[in-house]
Amino acid sequence: MKYSTFNRRKFIKYTSGTAAAMGLISALPHNIFATPAPLANEEIILEEEKIKRIYSEPRIRFAVIGINHNHIISQVDAVIRGGGQLVSLYAKEANLITDFIKKYPQVKVAGSEKEILEDKTIQLILSSAIPVNRAAIGIRVMQHGK
């Protein structure tokens, strides 16, 4: 005689999963699967313009303080891909600044770290400074409310 591998524990597991899924489905809007009405030509043009504007305008202005490690390049690239605009840069090392400007010619080199911290239009600051200096940069950034 064969024994069933289906037991009480499996029954509870499967029924609770099904109940949770049913709860989630009931929370969805009633018209989620409805077919949207076709758009008129004017609406299509307006929608295309809206999309272009959203993706062409920068969504966040950011700066960089400290470029001692190459991972700053991938950080900057990721924020730019996400809609960021690289505004300014501060680093103590002139040779590192030269290389960075070759990759990002649009960046403005700040005269001091304070210049970046006091710029109210900058919403994010990236850094790849020497690790022992990162905490101090972070504290100064928080003091300026960034």
Salt bridges, closest charged atoms under 4 A:
GLU113 OE2 - ARG140 NE 2.29
GLU115 OE2 - LYS108 NZ 2.77
GLU118 OE2 - LYS114 NZ 3.74
